[in-house]
Amino acid sequence: MRKLNFFQNSPKASKIDVDAYLKRIDLEKKPPSLAYLKELQKAHLIHIPFENLDIHYRSKIILDYKKIFDKVVKRGRGGFCYELNGLFYHLLSNLGFDCHIISAEVFSQETIEFGRPFDHMAIVVGIDDVLWLADVGFGDGIVNPLKIKVGEVQVDYTKYWKIEEDPDENLILKVSNDTSYYETKLRFTTQEKQLIQFMEMCEYHQSSPASPFTQKKLATRLLPNGRVTLTDRKLKITDLGETKESGILHEDEFLSKLEHHFGITHQQLIPKES
């Protein structure tokens, strides 16, 4: 694979225990390739949930990837975008992929506007001179990496995705269920960013009343044929196109469903002594 020299003027990702990480997502080590990248992303989405529970159980999220590795890989938790995509970037880099992290802004259907810079973290991966968007930290987002090519419609299981370009040369990611109408999801560029640049928004998203992550508890993960999503209000399971929903009446029921569907116990939510 030809290197894109993403790290020409910046340090590479820190060394991590790749074997432990791969064991967490039930995969074996292979040489870098598009097929392996797809395996890695899907396995990550199935085994490691997107969740914001530290915010609600008063455990400070700090972009220290030794601590995040301990939380996600060793203690069996999940996390939100800065944690999951930051950690996944470390895994890909340690496996030999040519990659870097990027900033994206999430489009709100309620306010009809994009979020702030560094609102979301994603990853760009270069394979054989083609750039791919990888993302394991967007909840119900892409399952497979998407080719970063303007105008090309890409099918990802039951959804259609395409990337458009705005007048300022930003890339706009859109999704559709049937190609008749595309809903805007993200605005981004492929410009490399550094982990430290996300710290301010990481703090914002876990402390501001305006952040969607402070509004409710959330845990979601991909299933082989669907998705399971739990909030402090309801449980939603989609399997083979069928959706079942049930209400959550109290905290004990939430914790019971959390352990059953995500393997996260109440003990795992208690803040660790620093």
C-alpha positions in Angstrom: 0.0 0.0 0.0 1.4 3.4 -1.0 1.8 5.7 2.0 0.1 9.1 1.9 2.5 10.7 4.4 -0.3 11.9 6.6 2.2 12.0 9.5 5.0 13.8 7.7 5.0 16.7 10.2 3.2 15.1 13.2 3.8 12.2 15.6 2.3 8.8 15.0 -0.3 7.3 17.3 0.9 5.9 20.6 1.7 2.2 20.9 -1.2 0.1 22.2 -1.9 -3.5 23.0 -3.2 -4.5 19.6 -3.8 -8.2 20.6 -6.0 -7.2 23.6 -7.9 -4.7 21.4 -8.5 -7.4 18.7 -9.6 -9.9 21.3 -12.2 -7.3 22.5 -13.7 -7.2 19.0 -13.2 -10.9 18.3 -10.8 -10.5 15.3 -7.4 -11.7 14.3 -4.5 -9.6 13.1 -4.1 -9.3 9.3 -2.2 -7.1 6.9 -3.9 -3.8 6.1 -6.4 -3.9 3.3 -9.9 -2.6 2.4 -11.5 -5.9 3.3 -9.8 -6.0 6.7 -10.8 -2.3 7.4 -14.4 -3.3 6.7 -14.1 -6.3 9.1 -12.5 -4.1 11.8 -15.2 -1.4 11.6 -18.2 -3.8 11.6 -16.7 -5.9 14.4 -16.1 -2.8 16.4 -19.7 -1.6 16.0 -21.0 -5.0 17.1 -18.8 -5.5 20.1 -18.2 -2.0 21.4 -21.3 0.2 22.1 -21.6 3.8 21.5 -22.6 5.1 24.9 -22.6 8.4 27.0 -23.0 6.9 30.4 -20.0 8.4 32.1 -21.6 11.8 31.5 -24.7 10.7 33.5 -22.8 8.8 36.3 -20.4 11.7 36.8 -17.2 10.1 35.6 -15.0 12.7 33.8 -14.1 11.9 30.2 -10.5 12.9 29.5 -8.8 12.4 26.1 -6.1 10.3 27.6 -6.0 7.2 25.4 -4.3 5.0 28.1 -7.4 5.6 30.3 -9.8 5.2 27.4 -8.1 1.9 26.4 -8.5 0.7 30.0 -12.2 1.7 30.0 -13.1 0.3 26.6 -10.8 -2.7 26.0 -10.0 -3.9 29.5 -13.2 -3.0 31.4 -15.6 -3.8 28.6 -17.3 -0.4 28.3 -18.1 1.8 25.3 -17.8 5.5 24.7 -18.7 8.4 22.5 -17.0 9.6 19.3 -13.9 11.2 20.7 -13.2 8.0 22.7 -14.2 5.4 20.1 -12.8 7.0 17.0 -9.7 8.2 18.8 -9.1 4.6 20.0 -9.9 3.1 16.6 -7.5 5.4 15.0 -4.8 4.1 17.3 -5.7 0.6 16.4 -5.6 1.2 12.7 -2.3 3.1 12.9 -0.7 0.3 15.0 -2.0 -2.3 12.5 -0.2 -0.4 9.7 -3.0 1.5 8.1 -2.3 4.9 6.7 -4.8 7.1 8.5 -5.5 10.3 10.4 -8.3 11.8 12.4 -10.6 14.6 11.1 -13.1 17.0 12.4 -16.8 17.0 11.4 -19.9 18.9 12.3 -23.1 17.1 12.9 -26.3 18.4 11.2 -29.2 18.9 13.6 -32.7 18.2 12.1 -34.2 20.3 14.9 -32.2 23.5 14.5 -31.5 23.0 10.8 -27.8 23.9 11.2 -24.4 22.2 11.7 -22.7 22.0 15.0 -19.4 23.6 16.0 -16.0 22.7 14.6 -14.7 19.6 16.3 -18.3 18.6 17.1 -17.5 15.0 15.9 -14.3 13.0 15.3 -13.9 10.6 12.4 -11.1 8.9 10.5 -9.7 9.1 7.0 -7.9 6.0 5.8 -5.8 5.8 2.6 -5.7 2.5 0.7 -4.2 2.3 -2.8 -4.5 6.0 -3.4 -8.2 6.0 -2.4 -9.5 7.8 0.7 -12.1 6.2 2.9 -14.2 7.6 5.7 -14.1 5.3 8.7 -16.4 5.9 11.8 -17.2 3.8 14.8 -18.4 6.7 16.9 -21.6 8.0 15.4 -24.3 5.7 16.8 -26.6 4.6 14.0 -24.2 5.7 11.3 -22.2 4.0 8.6 -21.5 0.2 9.0 -18.8 0.0 6.3 -16.2 2.7 5.5 -17.3 5.0 2.7 -15.2 6.0 -0.3 -14.6 9.7 -0.2 -15.8 10.4 -3.7 -18.2 13.3 -4.5 -21.5 12.3 -6.1 -21.1 8.5 -5.9 -24.1 6.7 -4.3 -22.9 3.9 -2.0 -25.1 1.2 -0.6 -24.4 0.3 3.1 -26.7 -2.6 4.0 -30.2 -1.0 4.0 -29.1 2.6 3.5 -27.8 4.7 0.6 -25.0 7.2 1.3 -23.5 9.9 -0.8 -21.0 12.8 -0.4 -21.6 16.2 -1.9 -19.4 19.3 -1.9 -20.6 22.8 -0.8 -19.4 26.1 -2.3 -16.7 26.3 0.4 -15.3 22.9 -0.6 -16.6 21.2 2.5 -17.8 17.6 2.1 -21.4 16.9 3.1 -22.4 13.4 4.0 -26.0 12.5 3.3 -28.1 9.3 3.8 -31.3 7.9 2.3 -33.5 4.9 2.8 -34.7 4.8 -0.8 -32.7 7.4 -2.8 -35.8 9.6 -3.2 -34.7 12.0 -0.4 -31.3 12.4 1.2 -30.9 13.6 4.8 -27.8 15.6 5.7 -25.7 14.0 8.4 -22.2 15.5 8.6 -20.0 18.3 7.2 -16.3 17.6 7.1 -13.0 18.0 5.3 -10.1 15.4 4.9 -7.7 17.8 6.7 -5.7 16.1 9.4 -6.4 17.2 13.0 -4.6 16.5 16.3 -6.2 14.9 19.3 -5.7 18.0 21.5 -7.9 20.0 19.2 -11.0 18.1 20.3 -10.5 18.7 24.0 -12.7 21.8 24.2 -15.7 20.1 22.4 -15.2 17.0 24.4 -15.6 19.1 27.6 -18.6 20.9 26.0 -20.5 17.7 25.1 -20.2 16.3 28.6 -21.1 19.4 30.5 -23.3 21.8 28.5 -27.1 21.6 28.9 -27.2 22.3 25.1 -25.3 19.2 24.2 -27.5 16.2 23.1 -25.3 13.9 25.3 -26.4 15.6 28.5 -30.1 15.2 27.7 -30.5 11.5 28.2 -28.6 8.2 28.8 -27.8 6.4 25.6 -26.3 3.0 24.6 -26.5 1.5 21.1 -24.7 -1.1 19.2 -24.9 -2.9 15.9 -26.4 -6.4 15.8 -25.6 -8.9 13.0 -29.0 -8.2 11.5 -30.1 -5.0 13.2 -29.4 -2.7 16.1 -30.2 -2.4 19.8 -30.6 1.0 21.4 -31.3 1.8 25.1 -32.1 5.1 26.6 -33.5 5.9 30.1 -36.9 6.1 28.4 -37.1 3.1 26.1 -35.5 0.0 24.6 -35.6 -0.4 20.9 -34.5 -3.6 19.1 -34.5 -4.0 15.3 -33.8 -7.4 13.9 -34.3 -8.6 10.3 -36.4 -5.5 9.6 -38.7 -5.9 12.5 -38.7 -3.3 15.3 -39.8 -3.9 18.9 -39.9 -1.1 21.5 -40.7 -1.1 25.2 -40.7 1.6 27.9 -38.2 1.9 30.7 -40.0 2.7 33.9 -37.1 3.2 36.4 -33.4 3.1 37.0 -33.3 -0.5 38.1 -35.0 -1.6 34.8 -32.5 0.5 32.8 -29.5 -1.1 34.6 -31.0 -4.6 34.0 -31.5 -4.0 30.3 -28.0 -2.4 30.1 -26.4 -5.5 31.5 -28.5 -7.9 29.4 -28.0 -6.2 26.0 -24.6 -4.5 26.5 -22.8 -6.5 29.2 -22.3 -3.3 31.2 -23.0 -3.7 35.0 -23.8 -1.0 37.5 -20.4 -1.6 39.1 -18.7 -0.7 35.8 -20.4 2.7 35.8 -19.0 3.8 39.2 -16.3 6.4 38.7 -12.8 5.0 39.4 -10.6 6.5 42.0 -8.0 8.7 40.4 
